[in-house]
């Protein structure tokens, strides 16, 4: 495959199934709940680990549930909304969603870099960065595995039960 064939919308496989390839609503809801719950639990565990590894971070504001919880929940809900939207524009949504997850995760490191530069403890900021990675992995896998994209039915395929009549 030449590099010229990987440019533009074709590289993203934007074939616009417009709802024909959406994940099931119930599975999507379940996946979103699992992603939120798993991500918040992972952040809680990592915050506890951060304090265990560096006791001087006990009481660190970003290790408080009120701080990481709200950002985690909002971020995962945003990803939960992005998953079916991605499936609206491509029948290969997992690939595009993976690239979006990577991009968002890289952008999420910017505040970490800023607070590190501002003098926050490096051990704590390192744990925050690991939290971002954990949330990305849990959310991506939860959404794409629990609520997989449906394969669109080709327009030429007979309707279910049509052969029986």
C-alpha positions in Angstrom: 0.0 0.0 0.0 1.5 3.3 -1.0 1.7 6.3 1.3 -0.5 8.3 -1.0 -3.4 5.8 -0.4 -3.3 6.6 3.3 -4.1 10.3 3.0 -7.3 12.1 3.6 -10.7 10.7 4.5 -9.9 7.3 2.9 -7.3 6.7 5.6 -10.0 7.1 8.2 -12.4 4.9 6.2 -15.1 7.5 6.4 -17.9 5.6 4.6 -20.8 7.2 6.6 -23.1 4.3 7.5 -25.3 6.9 9.3 -26.6 4.6 12.0 -26.5 1.3 10.2 -23.5 0.3 12.2 -24.4 1.6 15.6 -23.7 -0.4 18.8 -26.8 -1.7 20.6 -28.3 1.0 22.9 -28.4 -1.3 25.9 -24.9 -2.6 25.4 -23.6 0.9 24.9 -25.3 2.0 28.2 -23.8 -1.0 30.0 -20.4 -0.3 28.5 -20.5 3.3 29.5 -21.4 2.4 33.1 -18.6 -0.2 33.2 -16.1 2.3 31.8 -17.1 4.9 34.3 -17.0 2.5 37.2 -13.8 0.8 36.2 -12.0 4.1 35.5 -13.0 5.6 38.8 -12.0 2.5 40.7 -8.6 2.4 38.8 -8.0 6.1 39.7 -8.9 5.4 43.4 -6.5 2.5 43.4 -3.7 4.5 41.8 -4.3 7.5 44.2 -3.9 5.1 47.1 -0.8 3.6 45.4 0.6 7.1 45.0 0.2 7.8 48.7 1.7 4.4 49.6 4.7 5.0 47.4 5.2 8.6 48.6 3.5 9.3 51.9 4.2 13.0 51.6 1.4 13.1 49.0 -1.2 12.2 51.6 -3.8 14.9 51.3 -2.6 15.9 47.8 -5.6 17.6 46.2 -5.5 15.7 42.9 -5.7 12.4 44.8 -9.0 13.4 46.4 -12.1 11.7 44.9 -13.8 15.1 44.5 -11.0 16.1 42.2 -10.2 13.1 40.0 -13.7 11.7 40.2 -15.4 14.6 38.5 -12.8 14.8 35.7 -12.8 11.0 35.2 -16.6 10.8 35.0 -16.9 13.7 32.6 -14.1 12.4 30.4 -15.4 8.9 30.3 -19.0 10.1 29.6 -17.5 12.2 26.7 -15.8 9.1 25.3 -19.0 7.2 25.8 -20.8 9.7 23.6 -18.0 9.8 21.1 -18.2 6.0 20.5 -21.6 5.9 18.8 -20.8 9.2 17.0 -17.7 7.5 15.6 -19.8 4.6 14.4 -22.0 7.1 12.6 -19.2 8.1 10.2 -17.3 4.8 9.6 -17.9 1.1 9.6 -14.4 0.8 11.0 -15.1 2.8 14.1 -12.7 0.9 16.4 -9.7 2.2 14.4 -10.8 5.8 14.3 -11.9 5.6 18.0 -8.5 4.3 19.0 -6.7 7.2 17.3 -9.1 9.6 19.0 -8.4 8.0 22.3 -4.7 8.3 21.8 -5.0 11.9 20.8 -7.2 12.8 23.8 -4.9 10.9 26.1 -1.9 12.8 24.8 -3.7 16.1 25.2 -4.7 15.1 28.8 -1.0 15.1 29.7 -0.8 18.9 29.1 -2.3 19.8 32.5 0.1 17.2 34.1 3.0 18.9 32.5 1.8 22.3 33.6 1.4 21.3 37.3 4.8 19.6 37.2 6.3 22.7 35.8 4.5 24.7 38.5 6.2 22.7 41.2 3.9 19.9 42.1 5.6 16.7 43.3 6.9 14.6 40.4 5.8 11.3 42.1 2.2 12.6 42.3 2.2 14.0 38.7 3.5 10.6 37.5 0.6 8.9 39.2 -1.8 11.3 37.5 -0.3 10.5 34.1 -0.7 6.8 34.8 -4.4 7.5 35.8 -4.9 9.1 32.4 -3.5 6.0 30.7 -5.6 3.7 32.8 -8.8 5.6 32.1 -8.0 5.6 28.4 -7.4 1.8 28.2 -10.4 0.9 30.4 -12.7 3.2 28.5 -11.6 2.2 25.1 -11.7 -1.5 25.8 -15.0 -1.3 27.7 -16.8 0.6 25.0 -15.5 -1.3 21.9 -15.7 -4.8 23.5 -18.9 -4.5 25.5 -20.8 -2.4 22.9 -19.2 -3.5 19.6 -20.1 -1.8 16.4 -22.7 -3.7 14.4 -21.9 -4.7 10.9 -24.2 -3.0 8.5 -26.5 -5.2 6.4 -25.7 -4.7 2.7 -28.5 -3.0 0.8 -28.8 -6.0 -1.6 -29.3 -8.5 1.3 -32.9 -9.8 1.7 -34.8 -8.7 4.7 -34.9 -11.2 7.6 -37.8 -13.7 7.0 -38.2 -12.6 3.4 -37.3 -16.1 2.1 -40.0 -17.7 4.4 -42.9 -15.9 2.6 
